[in-house]
Amino acid sequence: MNLHRLLIYGAAFAIMGLSNAVIPILPELASLSNNSSGGFALSLLFSAYFLGALGTMLPFGILADRFGNFKFIALGIILTVISGLTILLSENLWVLLIARFIEGSACGAFLPASFAILSKLNNPGRYLGELTFLFNAGLATGAFLSGLLADIYLKGAILIFTVLTFILTTCLFSRYRGLAGLENSEKAGSLKSSGLFIKPYRETKKLLSRSNFGLWLSSFLLNGAIGVLVAYYPDYSLGTITKAQLGISISSLYVCAMITSLFGGHFKVKEKTLIRIGLGFSALGALSAIKYPLLGFSSLGGGSGVATVGFALAVARMNADRGLAMGFFNTTIYAGLSLAPIIAGLFTGFVSFEKLFIANGCILAVGIMLKN
């Protein structure tokens, strides 16, 4: 494995691990500053990360096309260290919200650039599957360690992943010249391209064509369903299962996504088939999790892993700049993860969590019927 792919894979694991280490302890973090509106504070803490990613994914994808992908991979790693240190050192709700937003911005810098680099290699299905495997591995490990260590030290998993990301930052600076040399030709070509905003505007019009609408909406619905379930399950299960059981259940989502995404890149079937199979298992999992959390989260994760590889392959084959296309794809992911929990939060005052989760699963099932 060459150096730049090794760095991308290591960073994917660390960045995603830190982002998900917060999830099992969201109720405790929301109450640290004695905030009275605990439920709303919880949804804000969850969604601030995804809003940061949502707001930066597309512009960072455009800039990565012009100035070089590795610069934005480096930016993602550095911002992750800053956010991790801030979460470790602060108990103020507003500071934690800002840190989560920065953490999301780090993901916005990292994901389009890494997807763009790997999609240009020979056999992109394999490498995109491996990347999906590793960021799900990070998500699973973050949730699992957070639930496991919460009773010993509430921010124990956050500490572990902050240290890991700091080590990656050190490696990044020691190897930066060699890494930058790998994309000199790409940078040279991009700097000769048309204006910074004119070409992306034309490319965006192509991406937003009617033929692509079903793909973007399906991605939004899938990740919106995941966001709602992960955001509100800690509150829903409070007092019924332990933190360790919660961490294991949530991490099973990412473990199963790891497994299916790794194999999904090797399936000799069309992207549309991968997407529909994945959405079907995900809808079933979203509904099953209401009574059987481990089974439900596992099915949801397994389906999302297959569907994500299908989405990424479909986007990679679009006739558009890779950074922009992958930025747009990841924007639909984080639009779902950030906006769906906020919308669902508007109903939590008068709708039970169980009814909310039933509606969530039924809405996801609609995605299977969309033309992808």
C-alpha positions in Angstrom: 0.0 0.0 0.0 1.5 3.4 -1.0 2.0 6.3 1.3 -0.9 8.5 0.2 -3.4 5.7 0.4 -2.1 4.7 3.9 -2.6 8.3 5.1 -6.1 8.5 3.7 -7.1 5.2 5.3 -5.6 6.1 8.7 -7.2 9.6 8.7 -10.6 8.1 7.7 -10.5 5.8 10.7 -9.4 8.5 13.2 -11.7 11.3 12.0 -14.8 9.1 12.0 -13.8 7.5 15.3 -13.6 10.9 17.0 -16.9 12.1 15.5 -18.8 9.0 16.8 -17.2 8.9 20.2 -19.5 11.7 21.2 -22.8 9.8 20.4 -23.2 7.4 23.4 -22.5 10.3 25.8 -24.7 12.9 24.2 -27.2 13.2 27.1 -24.3 13.7 29.5 -22.6 16.3 27.4 -25.8 18.2 26.8 -26.3 18.4 30.6 -22.8 19.5 31.5 -23.6 23.2 31.5 -26.9 22.6 33.4 -28.9 23.5 30.3 -32.6 23.1 31.0 -33.7 22.3 27.4 -31.9 18.9 27.5 -33.7 17.3 24.5 -33.1 20.3 22.2 -29.5 20.7 23.4 -28.9 17.1 22.6 -30.2 17.4 19.1 -28.1 20.5 18.6 -25.0 18.7 19.8 -25.7 15.8 17.4 -26.5 18.0 14.4 -23.8 20.7 14.8 -21.2 18.2 13.5 -23.4 17.4 10.4 -24.2 21.0 9.8 -20.5 21.8 9.7 -19.9 19.0 7.2 -23.0 20.1 5.2 -21.9 23.7 4.9 -18.3 22.9 3.9 -18.5 19.7 1.8 -19.4 21.3 -1.5 -17.1 24.4 -1.4 -14.2 22.3 -0.1 -14.8 19.8 -3.0 -14.7 22.7 -5.5 -11.5 24.1 -3.9 -9.9 20.7 -3.8 -10.4 20.3 -7.6 -8.5 23.6 -8.1 -5.8 23.6 -5.4 -5.1 19.9 -4.8 -6.8 17.2 -2.8 -4.0 16.5 -0.3 -4.1 20.1 1.0 -7.7 19.5 2.1 -7.0 16.0 3.5 -4.3 17.8 5.7 -6.8 20.5 6.6 -9.3 17.8 7.7 -6.8 16.2 10.0 -5.7 19.4 11.6 -9.3 20.6 12.2 -10.1 17.3 13.8 -7.2 17.7 16.3 -8.5 21.2 17.2 -12.1 20.0 17.7 -11.0 17.0 19.8 -8.9 19.1 22.2 -11.7 21.6 22.5 -14.3 18.9 23.5 -11.8 17.5 26.0 -11.1 20.8 27.7 -14.5 22.4 27.7 -17.9 21.8 29.4 -19.6 24.9 28.1 -22.5 23.9 25.7 -21.8 26.7 23.2 -18.1 25.9 23.0 -19.0 22.2 22.5 -21.3 23.2 19.7 -18.6 25.2 18.0 -16.2 22.3 18.4 -18.7 19.9 16.9 -19.2 22.3 14.0 -15.4 22.4 13.4 -15.3 18.6 13.6 -17.9 18.5 10.9 -15.9 21.0 8.8 -12.9 18.7 9.1 -15.0 15.9 7.6 -16.1 18.4 4.9 -12.5 19.0 3.9 -11.5 15.3 4.1 -14.2 13.3 2.5 -14.6 14.8 -1.0 -10.8 15.0 -1.5 -10.3 11.4 -0.4 -13.2 10.0 -2.5 -11.9 12.0 -5.5 -8.3 10.6 -5.2 -9.5 7.0 -4.8 -12.1 7.2 -7.6 -9.3 8.0 -10.1 -7.4 4.8 -9.4 -7.7 1.6 -11.3 -10.5 -0.6 -9.8 -12.1 2.3 -7.9 -14.8 0.0 -6.5 -12.2 -1.8 -4.4 -10.6 1.4 -3.0 -13.9 3.1 -2.4 -15.1 0.0 -0.6 -12.0 -0.1 1.5 -12.4 3.6 2.4 -16.1 3.0 3.4 -14.9 0.0 5.4 -12.4 2.1 7.3 -14.6 5.1 8.1 -17.3 2.7 9.3 -14.6 0.9 11.4 -13.8 4.3 13.0 -17.4 5.0 13.6 -17.9 1.6 15.2 -14.8 1.8 17.3 -15.7 5.3 18.5 -19.2 4.3 19.6 -18.0 1.1 21.2 -15.1 2.6 23.2 -17.2 5.6 24.3 -19.9 3.3 25.7 -17.3 1.1 27.3 -15.2 3.9 28.9 -18.1 6.2 29.9 -18.3 5.0 33.5 -14.6 5.2 34.0 -13.9 8.6 32.2 -16.8 10.2 30.3 -14.5 11.5 27.5 -12.1 8.6 27.4 -12.8 7.6 23.8 -12.5 11.3 22.7 -9.1 11.4 24.4 -7.9 8.2 22.5 -9.0 9.4 19.1 -7.6 13.0 19.7 -4.2 11.5 20.5 -4.4 9.2 17.4 -5.3 12.1 15.1 -2.4 14.2 16.6 0.0 11.4 15.7 -1.4 11.5 12.2 -0.8 15.2 12.1 2.8 14.7 13.1 3.2 12.1 10.3 1.5 14.5 7.9 4.0 17.3 8.5 7.0 15.0 8.4 5.9 13.5 5.0 4.1 16.5 3.5 6.7 17.3 0.7 6.5 13.7 -0.6 2.7 13.7 -0.5 2.5 17.0 -2.2 4.7 15.8 -5.0 2.2 13.0 -5.8 -0.4 15.5 -7.0 1.8 18.1 -8.7 0.4 17.2 -12.1 -3.2 17.4 -10.8 -2.6 20.8 -9.3 -0.9 22.1 -12.4 -3.9 21.0 -14.5 -6.4 22.4 -12.1 -4.8 25.8 -12.0 -5.1 26.1 -15.7 -8.8 25.4 -15.6 -11.5 28.0 -16.1 -12.6 30.4 -13.3 -13.0 29.2 -9.8 -16.8 29.6 -9.8 -17.8 29.6 -13.5 -16.8 25.9 -14.2 -18.3 24.6 -10.9 -21.5 26.4 -11.7 -21.8 24.7 -15.0 -20.8 21.3 -13.5 -23.4 21.7 -10.7 -26.2 22.3 -13.3 -25.3 18.9 -14.8 -25.2 17.2 -11.4 -28.7 18.6 -10.5 -30.3 17.3 -13.7 -33.6 15.4 -13.5 -31.9 12.1 -14.2 -29.8 12.4 -11.0 -32.6 13.6 -8.7 -33.5 10.1 -7.5 -29.9 9.3 -6.6 -29.5 12.4 -4.5 -32.9 12.0 -2.7 -32.2 8.3 -2.0 -28.9 9.2 -0.4 -30.6 11.9 1.7 -33.3 9.6 2.9 -30.9 6.8 3.8 -28.6 9.0 5.9 -31.6 10.9 7.3 -33.0 7.7 8.7 -29.6 6.8 10.2 -29.3 10.3 11.7 -32.7 10.2 13.4 -32.2 6.7 14.9 -28.7 7.4 16.1 -29.5 10.8 17.5 -32.6 9.8 19.5 -31.9 6.2 20.5 -29.7 7.2 23.5 -32.7 9.1 24.9 -35.2 6.4 23.9 -33.2 3.6 25.5 -32.3 5.6 28.7 -32.9 3.4 31.7 -33.7 0.3 29.6 -30.2 -0.7 28.4 -26.8 0.1 29.7 -24.3 2.5 28.1 -22.2 -0.5 27.1 -25.2 -2.2 25.4 -26.0 1.1 23.7 -22.4 1.4 22.5 -22.4 -2.2 21.2 -25.8 -1.7 19.4 -24.8 1.5 17.7 -21.3 0.2 16.8 -23.0 -2.9 15.2 -24.4 -0.5 12.6 -20.9 0.5 11.6 -19.4 -3.0 11.9 -22.0 -4.4 9.5 -21.5 -1.4 7.2 -17.8 -2.2 7.2 -18.3 -5.8 6.2 -20.9 -5.1 3.4 -19.0 -2.1 2.0 -15.8 -4.2 1.7 -17.6 -6.9 -0.2 -19.9 -4.5 -2.0 -17.1 -3.1 -4.1 -16.4 -6.6 -5.5 -20.0 -7.5 -6.4 -20.4 -7.8 -10.2 -23.8 -6.1 -10.3 -25.0 -2.6 -11.4 -24.9 0.3 -9.1 -28.7 0.6 -9.1 -29.0 -3.0 -7.9 -26.6 -2.3 -5.0 -28.5 0.8 -4.0 -31.9 -0.9 -4.0 -30.6 -3.9 -2.0 -29.0 -1.6 0.5 -32.1 0.6 0.9 -34.3 -2.5 1.5 -32.2 -3.9 4.3 -31.8 -0.4 5.8 -35.5 0.2 5.9 -36.1 -3.2 7.6 -33.4 -2.4 10.1 -34.8 1.1 10.9 -38.1 -0.5 11.9 -36.6 -3.6 13.7 -34.4 -1.4 15.9 -37.5 -0.2 17.8 -37.8 -3.5 19.7 -34.5 -5.3 18.8 -31.7 -2.7 18.8 -28.8 -5.0 18.0 -30.7 -6.7 15.1 -32.1 -3.4 13.8 -28.8 -1.4 13.9 -27.0 -4.4 12.3 -29.5 -4.6 9.4 -29.5 -0.8 9.0 -25.7 -0.7 8.9 -25.4 -3.7 6.5 -27.8 -2.1 4.1 -26.2 1.3 4.3 -22.7 -0.2 3.5 -24.0 -1.8 0.3 -26.0 1.3 -0.8 -23.1 3.7 -0.1 -20.7 1.8 -2.4 -23.5 1.8 -5.0 -23.9 5.6 -4.6 -20.2 6.2 -4.8 -19.7 4.1 -7.9 -22.7 5.9 -9.6 -21.2 9.3 -8.8 -17.7 8.3 -9.9 -19.1 7.5 -13.3 -20.8 10.9 -13.7 -19.4 13.2 -16.3 -18.3 15.9 -13.9 -15.2 17.1 -11.9 -14.5 14.4 -9.3 -14.1 16.8 -6.3 -17.3 18.6 -7.1 -19.3 15.4 -7.7 -18.0 13.7 -4.6 -18.5 16.9 -2.6 -22.1 17.0 -3.8 -22.6 13.3 -2.9 -21.2 13.8 0.6 -23.4 16.9 0.9 -26.5 14.7 0.5 -25.1 12.4 3.1 -24.6 15.1 5.7 -27.8 17.0 4.7 -29.7 13.8 5.8 -27.6 13.3 8.9 -27.9 16.9 10.0 -31.4 18.1 8.9 -33.5 15.0 9.5 -32.7 14.9 13.3 -33.5 18.6 13.6 -36.8 18.1 11.7 -37.6 15.1 13.9 -36.8 17.1 17.0 -39.7 19.4 16.2 -42.1 16.5 16.8 -40.5 15.0 20.0 -42.6 17.1 22.3 -45.9 15.5 21.2 -44.9 12.3 19.3 -43.4 9.3 21.1 -40.0 8.1 20.0 -41.5 4.8 18.9 -43.9 6.5 16.5 -41.1 8.7 15.3 -39.0 5.7 14.5 -41.9 4.0 12.7 -42.3 7.0 10.4 -38.6 7.2 9.9 -38.4 3.6 8.6 -41.5 4.1 6.4 -40.0 7.2 4.8 -36.8 5.4 4.1 -38.8 2.6 2.3 -39.9 5.2 -0.2 -36.3 5.5 -1.4 -36.5 2.0 -2.9 -39.1 3.1 -5.4 -37.1 6.1 -6.6 -35.4 6.0 -9.9 -31.7 6.0 -9.1 
